[in-house]
Amino acid sequence: MGRTEGRIVVPRNVEDVLNLATDVFTKHTDDGASSPLLNLDGIDWNVVGPTIKTALGIHRDAEALKGQMEKAYRERDLYMPAIEDAVKASRNLLKALNQKNPKRIADWGFQVDDTVQATKPPKTK
């Protein structure tokens, strides 16, 4: 047997790794006692192999939930511009009404930071 030209690539994508592991385990099982993978030190494909299907199922569940999450975020985002506008307008009105004591705005749930802002150093060229 000659040397293999090129690299043997192990995928980075989780689902692709799980699919490859399924193929490796299937070949290992088909080869039975003649499988060269029986010679691996510290790795027993007869223990690892049955976990692949479980991991793949969990991965697919996670991907479905991810899709649901993204859909929920898109639905949520439809409401955000009006809500953010309402919060900012309320802040502005309350700030105008409480010019002498802006800390009162904290009663409305706003965080009032009364620390003095540091001046920015001048930019050098």
C-alpha positions, 0 to 999 in steps of 0.5 A: 500500500502506498502513501496517501496523497493529501490530508485526511480531513476531520470535519469541524461541524458537529453534525458532520463529525457525528455522521463520520463517527457513525460511518466509522462505527458501522465499518468497525462493527462490520469488520468485527474481530478483524477491525484495526480499531480494536488496537486503539489504546484507551478508546473502545468503539464498542463503548463510544459507538452506541453514544453517537446516535444519542448525541446526534439526536440531541444535536438535532433537537438543539438545532430545532430549538435554535431555529425556534429561538431565532424565530422568537427573537425575530418576533420579539424584535418586531415590538422593540422599536416602539418599546425602546422609543417609549422608554427613551421618551419617558426618560426624556420627559421625566428628566425634564420634569426632575431637572433639579433632582434627577435621582427621582427618576430612579423611582421609575426603574431608571439607573441614575449615574451621577458620577462626573464623567472623565474628560477624554484626552485629546487625540494625538496625530 
